[in-house]
Amino acid sequence: MVRHVILWTLKSDLTNEEKSAVKRAAKERLEALYGTVPSLVRIEVHTGPLETSNCDMMLDSLFEDEEGLAEYASHPAHVAAANACVRPYTAERKCFDFKE
């Protein structure tokens, strides 16, 4: 199994209302990918960080293998969701992939 974790910091010029809307849309669109990408075992988007956090959202996903993660990265549904709901609003993105 391969775990794919992403941490996003949203652009600082977004209002709190805009950030909330971005978080809701990202969670809805990305979690809806379950069942669409064949090797995607689990996907969760966390949007309520504690005050001690230094990012705004986290994606935690699990894939059968590295090939499945690569398939997800280029899958049209994932690309569309990321381009519509995440990338335009992101100031910083951190990724950590590992085998479980």
N, C-alpha and C positions, 0 to 999 in steps of 0.2 A: 504494500500500500504506500502511496505517496501523499503527503500532506502539503497543501499549498496555502500559505498564509500571506495575506496582503494587509498592510497598514496604510491608510490614506490620511493625509492632512488636506482639508479643503482650503480653497483660496481665502485669504484674509479679508478681501473686499466683499465677500458675501455676508448678507445680514443673517441674523439668527434664524429668521423665518425662511430665508433661502436655503440655509444649511439644513434645516429640518426637512424641507421639501426634497432636497437632494438625497438625504439619508433615506427617507421613505421610498423614493423612487428606486434608488440603488438596491435596497433590501428586496423590494418586490420583484424587480426585474431579474436580479442575479439569483435569488432563491428559486425563481420560476424555471431556471435552467435544469433543475433536477428532473430527470426523466427525459430530457432532450439530448443531453450529451451522454452517450452510452456508458462510458467508464466512470462517470461521476457518481460516487457512492454517497456523499453527503456534502451539503453546502449551507453555511450559515453566515449571515451578515449581521454584525453587532454594531449598533448605532448609538448606544448609551454609555459612553465612557465615564468612568469616575473622574473626579477633579484631579487626581494624581496622574492621569494619562496625558500624553503629549501628541496624540493624534485624534482624529474624529470618527473614523470607522475602521472596522476590521472584517476581512473576509477569511473564513476558516473553511477549507474544503478538503475533501478526501477523494483520491482517485485510485483505481485498481493498480496502475503502474505509471511509469514515466511517459509511455506512449499515449496513455489516456490523458495525461496532463497536457501534452503537446497537442492532442486533438482538441481539447477544450480551448486552448489558447487561440486556435485559428477557427474554431467553430463559428459559423455565421451568426447564430443566436447570441453567443457570448460577445462577439465583436460588436454587434448591434447594441446590446445592452450597455456595454462599456462605453461605446462612443456616444450614446444618448444620455446616460445617467451618471457617469463617473468622470471620464477623462476631461470633459470641458470645465469641470469644477475643482479639479485636483491641483494643489500646489506641490504636493510631494507624495511619492509612492515608494513604499519599501516592500520587498518580497523576500520570503523565506520558504524554500521548498526542501523537504527532507523525506527520507524513507522511514516508515514506522516498522 
